[in-house]
Amino acid sequence: MPRIEEITEAGGDPILAVELAAEREVFGDVLNPTRAMAHCPPILRAAKKLYASIDQSGLLPANLLALVYARVAAINGCPF
């Protein structure tokens, strides 16, 4: 059971509409971290930009970055 209510619909917020639609396009649904961060759409948008900048930085090869994400998910008990 989640500790906070998960948000899966934009409810008229233009930031949420864009972010939720983009995530559904890529993953087929809204991921759990997004559902939690959706309580504050500006923070959600900023966090997504941060994640994108890490991906685009080129500091880690794409295949290693995928392994890092998988390992962090495993450490946190997330079956992602």
C-alpha positions in Angstrom: 0.0 0.0 0.0 1.5 3.4 -1.0 2.3 5.8 1.8 1.0 8.8 -0.3 -1.8 8.9 -2.9 -0.5 8.1 -6.3 -1.4 10.6 -9.1 -2.0 9.1 -12.5 -4.2 11.7 -14.2 -3.3 15.3 -15.0 -6.4 16.8 -13.4 -6.2 19.9 -15.7 -2.5 20.7 -14.9 -0.7 21.3 -18.2 2.7 20.2 -16.8 1.3 16.9 -15.6 -0.5 16.4 -18.9 2.7 16.6 -20.8 4.8 14.5 -18.4 2.2 11.8 -18.0 1.6 11.5 -21.7 5.3 11.3 -22.4 5.8 8.5 -19.9 2.9 6.6 -21.2 4.3 6.9 -24.7 7.7 5.5 -23.6 6.7 2.9 -20.9 3.0 2.2 -21.6 2.0 3.6 -18.1 3.1 6.1 -15.5 6.0 4.9 -13.4 5.7 4.9 -9.6 8.3 7.7 -8.9 6.3 10.0 -11.3 3.1 9.1 -9.5 4.6 10.3 -6.3 6.3 13.4 -7.7 3.2 14.5 -9.5 2.0 16.1 -6.3 4.3 19.0 -7.2 4.4 19.3 -11.0 7.2 21.8 -11.2 9.5 19.5 -9.1 8.4 16.6 -11.4 9.4 18.5 -14.5 12.7 19.6 -12.9 13.5 16.0 -11.8 12.8 14.7 -15.3 15.2 17.3 -16.8 17.8 16.2 -14.3 17.4 12.5 -15.3 17.6 13.5 -18.9 20.8 15.5 -18.4 22.4 12.5 -16.7 21.5 10.3 -19.7 22.7 12.9 -22.2 26.0 13.8 -20.4 27.9 11.0 -22.0 29.9 10.5 -18.7 28.7 6.9 -18.6 28.2 4.6 -21.7 24.5 3.9 -22.3 24.9 0.2 -21.6 26.6 0.9 -18.2 24.0 3.5 -17.3 21.3 0.9 -17.9 23.1 -1.5 -15.5 23.5 1.3 -12.9 19.7 1.9 -13.1 19.0 -1.8 -12.7 21.3 -2.1 -9.8 19.9 0.9 -7.9 16.4 -0.5 -8.5 17.5 -3.9 -7.1 19.0 -2.2 -4.0 15.8 -0.3 -3.4 13.7 -3.5 -3.9 12.1 -2.2 -7.1 11.5 -4.8 -9.8 12.1 -2.3 -12.6 
